[in-house]
C-alpha cells in the first residue's frame, strides 16, 4: 500500500500545468514548515512518521518517513497533492515504544519515549498551501529528589501504574501495565519519563538502607493535588521532593520549547 501511495505521488509530482491548460486539475503544492521551537539539528537525529490523507474520503496521499535533512535550515518540506482538504498527522521521537494501531505503548520495564505529535487539517484547494508543525510533548519528565541525610540512604525507587501509553490521534491514555525503575542521576536524585495517566493510581516505591526498609507513596494522588493536568495537549514536567516526613510535588513548565530539553529534566 505504501509503495503504491508513493508511486502515485511521484506520478503526480511529474505533472505540470501551462497557462493555456485548465488549471483545476493542477496539483496543490503543500509546504510543511518545521516547528521553530525545536533546534534544527534535532530533526536529523529523531525518527518521524507522516500520514497525509484526504479529509473527506480518507484516501492516503502519503504515509512514511521524511529524510532527516527535510527541514534543514528551517526550510519547508514540499509535496504535491490533489486539490482537496487534507489531514496531516505526524509523530516524532519514537524509539522503543511499540505501535498498536494508532496507539504507542511502552514495553515491560521501560519508560516513555520522548515523543512529539502534531495534527492539522489544511485547505489545499488552491495551487499552493502551507502549514507549520506545532509539536506537542507527549511525556512527563519526573525528577525525584531526596533530602540528604546521614541517617538513611536511598537504594532505588520505582514507579508502577495502570497506563502504558497514549493514542497518537486522540492523545487519550491507554490502559496497560507500567513499571519502571527510575534512573539514578546522582546521589539522592532520580528521573523517569512518565506516560499520560488516565487516573491518579500511580505508585512510587522507595527502598532505603540496603533494601531493609521500603515505603510506598500514592504519588498519583499527590500529583492530582498539585493540580497537574494529564489531559493537556502537551504535558508539563514534575519535580517530587521527598524526605521521610514529607512529600512535595512541584509542577514545572517544560523547557523543551526553548530548544534545550528533549527528554531529561535538569533542575
LINLIN-V226533 format. One record per helix or strand of 3 or more residues. SS is the DSSP state (helix for helix, strand for strand). FROM is the first residue (numbers start at 1). TO is the last residue. If there is no record, write none. Layout:
ss: [SS;SS]
from: [FROM;FROM]
to: [TO;TO]
This chain:
ss: [helix;helix;strand;helix;strand;strand;helix;strand;strand;strand;strand;strand;strand;strand;strand;strand;strand;strand;strand;strand;helix;strand;strand;helix]
from: [2;23;28;42;48;60;72;77;84;98;103;116;128;140;154;173;183;189;203;213;219;237;247;256]
to: [13;25;33;45;54;64;74;81;92;100;105;124;132;146;167;181;186;194;208;217;225;242;252;258]
